[in-house]
Amino acid sequence: MYCGGQGIYVHYLAKALHKLGHDVHVLSGPPYITVPDGVKLHKIDGLNLYETDGLSSLGNPLQLLKPLNFYEVMATRLGMFPEIFTFSMRSYMKLRELLSQEKFDIIHDNQTLGYGMLLAKGLGAPVVATIHHPIYIDMKADLAQARRLRSKLRRTMFYSFLIMQHLVARRMDKVITVSQISATDTMRVFKLPRDKVRVVPNGIDTNVFRNCNHVPKEPNSVVMVGNTEDRKKGVIFLLKAVKLLKDDVDVRLSIVDRRGDHTKYAPRLVEEHGLEDRVTFTGRLSTDDLVKRYSLSEVAVTASVYEGFGLPCAEAMSCGTPVIATRAGALPEIVGDDGAGILVPPEDPPALATALKRLLADKPLRQSMGAAARKRIEESFSWEVAARKTLEVYQEVL
């Protein structure tokens, strides 16, 4: 599910809903997610201009004459991110087409919040939206870490879709958020009444994300999983912490993220801080390889300045890997305060370095913390529970 946490959310929620006996259809744009057996995937055409080499994705140049394609190309050239709007419109048109053969009881929008979802409300089914967290928080993190005025203006232009998302969110029949802090922030940012918002935490597939006991731990190994181009993931603060420990602890950091032209921010920081011999970029990993990476790592770190939920943190805990996470967003809700992990202030490299040094030096603590982490995930986070609570929201609007 290469579109990140939201792709994982769709995959596992669809799987759990289908397992409970429901007929589930998924509409996905590129990069297309993997759907479970029994779930129907409808591929929505899209130019995907931020993932491809530009106009070559059009194939036939005459495709540019289509209004949505023309708008997407021109808006991208201006530094905007039009894909939310164009995907929502294409999805609306696909839904109209499908209604000649199917009857949908519920339309569930996974944080598109595009104008197409307003049009979809006229198709005869209620529209429920999941808001993992308000994207306004991403913009704040981007602007806070932008170094030049030009960069700040460019990032502001990129987030021009926020006005549309505000208008659409207020008109959804119900809004699902994945944590208590996300619910609070969503109501505040979108000005939603409390009775419109329901909290349904994400789940973790504990049968998949479990410790590979046959894999030996790598000494002083630390793993971070996330899109490092996303400034709110806090990679800059983790790298500064590793630099603080450079003369004291032989930290070996693996960053699970894309490689190549799509990932420039973190490699530049690694070079600036002289950490080329301490940091490795793994590239994208299969689920099996990701589980192995969690299992062989002595510590997992989530250094985010905000998380609406924090799937990588929960995945590491499910694998029995001790975690260090920031007290940011929903991360304290996942880690808890019963010894399943260490929480540090966000944007605080010295605190992060201190926690890393402590945990890497104490094997019994790592073992007890990893066991507590696994137990917490098993008891508190399940996709079946998430699906049943989602169904309660569906029944409520029906």
ZIJOBEL-V232424 format. One line per field, one symbol per residue. ss: DSSP state (H for helix, E for strand, - for the rest). psi: psi as a letter, one per 20 degrees, with the letter a starting at -180 (. if undefined). burial: I if it has 9 or more other C-alpha atoms within 8 Angstrom, else O. Layout:
# ZIJOBEL-V232424
ss = ???
psi = ???
burial = ???
This chain:
# ZIJOBEL-V232424
ss = ----HHHHHHHHHHHHHHH-----EEEEE----------EEEEE----------HHHH--HHHHH-HHHHHHHHHHH-----HHHHHHHHHHHHHHHH-------EEEEE----HHHHHHHHH--EEEEE-----HHHHHHHHHH---HHHHHHHHHH---HHHHHHHH----EEEE--HHHHHHHHHHH---HHHEEE---------------------EEEEE-----HHH-HHHHHHHHHH-------EEEEE--------HHHHHHHH------EEE-----HHHHHHHHHH--EEEE--------HHHHHHHH----EEEE----HHHHH-----EEEE----HHHHHHHHHHHH--HHHHHHHHHHHHHHHHHH--HHHHHHHHHHHHHHH-
psi = nijbhhhgggghggghgghjjqopppoprqpprpqrpipppoppqqhlhiiakcihiheohihiipghgggggghhhjjrnihgghghghgghhggghiihqophqpopmkglrhhhghhijjjqqopppohqpihhggggghhiphqgghggghghhkiihgghggghijqhqpprjrghhgghghggilqqhiipqpnqrrpnihgnqpnhioqqppkppppproihohiikhhhghhghhhihjgpmpoppoorqrbhiohgghghgghjlkhiipppiaqqrgghggggghiqhqqpokqiqphfmghghggghjkpqqprqmpcighhghakkjirpprqqkngghggggggghhinghggghggghggggghhiophgggghhghhgghgh.
burial = IOOOOOIIIIIIIIIIIIOOOOOIOIIIIIOIIOIOOOIOIOIIOOIIIOOOOOOOIIOOOOIIOOOOIIIIIOIIOOIIIIOIIIIIIIIIOIIIOOIOOOOOOIIOIIOIIIIIIIIIIOOOIIIIIIIIIIOOIIIOIIIOOIOOOOIIOIIIIIIIIIOIIIOIIIOIIIIIIIIIIIIOIIIOOIOIOOOIIIIIIIIIOIOOIIIIOOOOIOOIIIIIIIIIOOIIIIIOIIIIIIIIIIOOOIIIIIIIIIIOOOIIOIOOIIIOIOIOOIIIIIOOIOOOOIIIIIIIIIIIIIIIIIIIIIOIIIIIIIIIIIIIIIIIIIIIOIIIOOIIIIIIIIOIIOIIIOIIIOIIOOOOOIIOIIIIIIIIIIOOIIIIIIIIIIOOIIOOOO
